[in-house]
């Protein structure tokens, strides 16, 4: 209650009128009965006048009713509510010259650095509507599409440099044509183009004049540099020279730029150290589309008024003056003083807010599950499910729409569900409807690279599995070969033993005449020799089996170690790919423009220029 105050405090002066009204009521007396209204006046004096009783009028109920009414009109409040802030549908495009002449040092430290700072000051001045960013050298490229988030453009400006551009030179007509197409595709019939450059060639004047005639967009120009000029100091510290070896000194072509700005119904100003140049550049009235407003995602604070609730308390008190309204007033008072039940709470919430507004309030409070249940708009409902992590429900909600944004959101949900092919297909459909959807292009490129990585990994895993299976088959064949060799050796030993026994028996038959003692000694020696051979074979079999089991366990451990190493390398590759996309905006812009430039070269839509600065 620290923020308690009245929205219309002047209504509190009505207490003076209430006090005067109560004073007048106090002077009244009820001195007549109901019979005086029915009887003639001369008969009423005789029959009723002597029995009439005067009584004062009660002031308690009028005092309560008057006090509550005045407080309600004054507007008591202590709570803020978020309300949508509507912005003008203003369209603007910032065009940055990224030719090598921007490295000239006539402005400290160079023209490029000063232009970046002035561009940030301009963005702070353009605090309404949609703003886009275009950079050009030998060709023009969209750095940021039209957006209401100027912080996004501020983050991209420091990464812009002439070294980033795929084609050298200066082609301002392509940049202005691209800016006009951006405004036209966004539905802006009129708008502003803010052009930061250090000069144009004479052959460009006719093309730029024709552009101003064909488009209704206002062209505002800021000249970067001085009339005397300065050498171009490259990033490696060397001075730029022409084909003849002479040092290049580009100068600010102020007269030409003034004429182009005038024909484009805009302002021209040369860069200065103060902020007066930005103020003059944006001094013309704001151009906005008629009968067109945009509702931003930002919210403004508005005080919630509790006065109407006091009037609901006044109503049963007023009804108490009517005899037949006594019971009704009591029932209404019971309903008002007991609004804690969910039915009444939901009733009052639905009375003042739509389901989508209630869902937006839950969404802003990060209550995504409740927001998804409250939203009626399927796209907003899908966004709430997406933020809550319910990607399947989000996909079902997004599938109810068929525009480019709905298809783009379907691709995001499918990507979260690891359905890469379907996600890429959704992005392609979104690009068919809106070829300038930069987010869909970027996500599609990332998923295609990730899918290629997964396909390569699957092929390598399959090849390794085949090699492992072949190795296991070879090991089993070696084992079977060893077992067969061992069996053959044992059989040969048995045959040899049988042959030796037969020879011994024959010798015994031939030497029957020898003494029984020699025969017994020879038999004992033979038995000892056979027992030793059997023990030798048993030991060899026992030692062979542990060796084979140890060899199999060692192979399993090696296979597990190889698989763990492969999984680790795959995870590292995926992490490196994600790091490349998010951590370096300079590389992201360079790769993006290189891809766009290659497509233009293949379609022969990119026209080079002879001048390289």
Secondary structure, DSSP 4 states (H G I P E B T S, - for coil): -TT-EETTGGGGGHHHHHHHHHHHHHH-EE---GGGGTS-HHHHHHHTGGG---EEPP-HHHHHHHHHHHHHHHTEE-EEEEEEEEEE--EEEEEEE-SGGGGBSSSSS-HHHHHHHHHHHHHHH--SSEEEEEEESSSEEEEEEEES-HHHHHHHHTT--GGG-SS-S--HHHHHHHHHHHHHHTT-SS-EEEEEES---HHHHHHHHHHHHH---EEEEEE-S-SS-EEBB-TTSPBPB-TTSPBPEE---HHHHHHHHHHTT--EEE--SSSHHHHHHT-SPPP--TT-EEEEEEEEEEEEP-HHHHHHHHHHHHHTTSGGGHHHHHHHHHHHH-TTSHHHHHHHHHHHS-HHHHHHHHHHTT-HHHHHHH--SHHHHHHHHHHHT-HHHHHHHHTT--SHHHHHHHHHHHHHTT-HHHHHHHHHHHHHH-TT-HHHHHHHHHHHHHHHHHHHHHHHHHHHHHHHHHHHHHHHHHHHHHHHHHHHHHHHHHHHHHHHHHHHHHHHHHTTTS-HHHHHHHHHHHHHHHHHHHHHHHHHHHHHHHHHHHHHHHHHHHHHHHHHHHHHHHHHHHHHHHHHHHS-HHHHHHHHHHHHHHHHHHHT-----S---
